[in-house]
Amino acid sequence: MIDFMKIIGRKTVKGEKTSAPKAVKAGTGKTKTSSVASKPAATYEEIARRSYEIYLERGGEHGHAEEDWARAEAELLGS
């Protein structure tokens, strides 16, 4: 079994000294960050609201709910 803490390292505090994770000590002083944009994800309500706006823009024509939802997600989540 792999020891999870050895893989990710951990920050320890001893008195006033702080020890950085092993990955930071061994590297350039930077930790790896996620490539996900800092923009918060759209909520269900925001997607629903935009989907309804698209529905209204189309003149309220029924039968395109999935398309409207997919378009709203794409617009709000940047996909």
N, C-alpha and C positions, 0 to 999 in steps of 0.2 A: 504494500500500500504506500502511496506517495504522501509525504508530509506536506500538506497544503501550505503551511506557513513558510516552509523552506523555499517553495516555488515563488510566492509573491513577496516574501520578506515582510518585515513589519517595523514600525517606528517604535522605539522604546524610549522612555523618559526615565532618567536616573538623576534625582535631585534637580539641578538646573540644566544639566546636560541633556541633549536630545540626540539620539542615534538614528540616522536615516536608514531606510531599508537597504539591504545588500545591493540591489539593482542600482540604486542611486549612487552608492559609494563606488561601485565598480565602473559605472558609466561616466557620462559627462556632467553629471549633476542634474540631469533631467529625467523624469520618469516618463514612461510611455503613456500617452493619452489616447483616448478613443478618437476615431476618425469621424464620429458622429458630430454633426453641426451643433453649435451651442443653442440653437433655436429650440425652444420647447416644443414637444409634439402637440399637435392639435387634439383637442378633446373630442369626444363623441358628439357633444352638443354643438361644437363649432363646425364639425363636418356635416352634421344634420342641418344646421342653419344654412350653410353654403349650398348644400344639395337642394334645399327648398328654394333658395334664390335662383338656382339654375333652372329648376322646374318652372318657376314663374317667368323667367326670361324666355323660356321656350313656349310661353303662352298657356301653361297649365295642362299641356298634353300628357295624358296618362300613358303608362306602358314603358317608361324609360327610367324607372327608379334606380336600377343597378348602374346604368350608365351615368346618371346624375351623381350617385354616391361615389363612383370611381373617379369621376372628374373632380369632384370636391376634394377627395383625398389627395389626388395628384397636385391640385393647386395649393392646398394647405400644407402638405408634407413635402412638397418639392420633388415629387417622384416623376 
